[in-house]
Amino acid sequence: LLSSTLECVEIREVAARGEETGKKRARNGKRTVLMHKKRIWMEAVRYILENSLLLKKLVLCFSPKTIKVSEISKSLATFTKRSPKCEIFIRWTSL
């Protein structure tokens, strides 16, 4: 379990190799990377929500290129929040 004193967590998306330099990738390759990033990112969010007893605030910072608000809202609705007082905030970032 996470620390019982954890009250605020911010999770930021980071650029995958090649994204920050603007290198072109094949469409299928880029799509695969984005899907993988999204899956890992959502697993981290799920873990924190399900294991933080006193979490008051979870801030999610991501690029609209990686995941849509509707997708994240749908996923969040299926996650169990261990801390009933936890508020979730979503922020757009640019990579």
C-alpha atoms as one frame of an Amber mdcrd trajectory, in Angstrom:
protein
   0.000   0.000   0.000   1.034   3.592  -0.537   1.979   5.830   2.340  -0.965
   6.749   4.528   0.232  10.382   4.505   0.055  10.778   0.722  -2.440  13.578
   0.075  -1.674  14.959  -3.391  -0.284  13.236  -6.484   0.421  14.735  -9.890
   1.035  12.400 -12.824   2.538  13.942 -15.944   2.901  12.411 -19.340   6.427
  12.395 -20.719   7.449  12.307 -24.353   8.435   8.912 -25.695  11.716   8.522
 -27.554  11.447  10.413 -30.843   8.349  12.421 -29.883  10.283  15.308 -28.397
  12.454  15.694 -31.517   9.579  15.506 -33.948  10.987  12.497 -35.830   8.523
  10.961 -38.225   7.422   7.408 -37.553   5.287   5.051 -39.543   1.616   5.526
 -38.655   1.244   2.044 -37.221   4.405   2.421 -35.139   3.309   5.762 -33.717
  -0.177   4.432 -32.971   1.349   1.442 -31.167   3.562   3.697 -29.030   0.614
   5.920 -28.096  -1.566   2.938 -27.170   1.234   1.503 -25.021   1.804   4.858
 -23.271  -1.918   5.213 -22.605  -2.177   1.704 -21.129   0.803   2.195 -18.796
  -0.394   5.649 -17.788  -3.866   4.371 -16.899  -2.411   1.447 -14.925  -0.456
   3.946 -12.802  -3.593   6.046 -12.217  -5.590   2.946 -11.261  -2.897   1.784
  -8.820  -2.726   5.148  -7.052  -6.513   5.459  -6.755  -6.973   1.916  -5.502
  -4.120   2.010  -2.974  -4.054   5.535  -1.503  -5.962   5.716   1.751  -5.873
   9.471   2.379  -5.451  10.874  -1.118  -7.227  14.224  -1.405  -6.119  15.363
  -4.854  -4.995  13.559  -8.015  -3.837  15.778 -10.883  -3.516  14.159 -14.312
  -1.492  16.056 -16.919  -1.550  14.624 -20.420  -1.406  15.558 -24.072  -4.624
  15.540 -26.084  -2.608  13.631 -28.725  -2.284  10.645 -26.378  -5.693  10.359
 -24.773  -9.049  12.115 -25.023 -10.913  13.446 -22.000 -13.851  11.180 -22.842
 -11.539   8.127 -22.770 -10.003   9.030 -19.431 -13.400   9.871 -17.919 -14.746
   6.494 -19.023 -11.756   4.695 -17.497 -11.846   6.678 -14.257 -15.488   5.738
 -13.770 -14.472   2.070 -13.594 -11.665   2.561 -11.052 -12.156   2.075  -7.326
 -11.155   5.081  -5.217  -9.848   3.965  -1.832 -10.088   7.519  -0.544 -13.669
   8.820  -0.817 -12.499  12.451  -0.498 -10.167  12.262  -3.498 -10.792  14.858
  -6.203  -9.416  14.281  -9.695  -8.238  17.164 -11.868  -7.327  16.876 -15.551
  -4.910  19.304 -17.236  -3.794  19.530 -20.848  -0.061  19.591 -21.520   2.014
  19.901 -24.645   4.886  17.555 -25.386
